[in-house]
Amino acid sequence: MPSSQSDWDAKHRLAAETPPSEPASIVRELLPLLPAGPALDIACGAGRHSLLLAARGQHVTAVWKLARTACALECAAARASMKSSGLCTADSS
């Protein structure tokens, strides 16, 4: 596990260059129980859960410290042909 800010930055810089991994199994399992309203994904990382929720038509605000991750999320949403209004990214710095 990364221990310093520069280690976390390097980890997420690399993650931003590759497609997000599959959503966690617990999230996929509980997805049918979640309300369909707006979602807030704090500490979204590469955005695997943000993209999952946006793909089902929810408006998602994804928050992460690195602006680079926000750009990667927007690119991933575009590749998945999601509506631009379905995913909103925010840089927490």
C-alpha positions, 0 to 999 in steps of 0.5 A: 500500500502506498505510504506517501502522497507521491506514492499515491500520485504515482499509483493513480497516475498509472491507473488513469492510463488504464481502464478501471478495474471491475466494480467490487463484488459487494457493490455489484451485489447490492446495486439492485438495492440502491436508490436510483437518485443522484450519487456521490462517490468520494475518494473515487480513485479510478472511478470504477463505481462512478462509471457503474452508477453512471452507466445505469443512468444515475447522475454521479459526482465523483470526487478525487484529489487528482485532476488527472483522475477526473480527466481519465474518468471523463475519457472513460465515460466518453469511451462508454458512450455515456451522457456527459450529464451522467458523470460530474467530476471534481478535483478536491485540491 
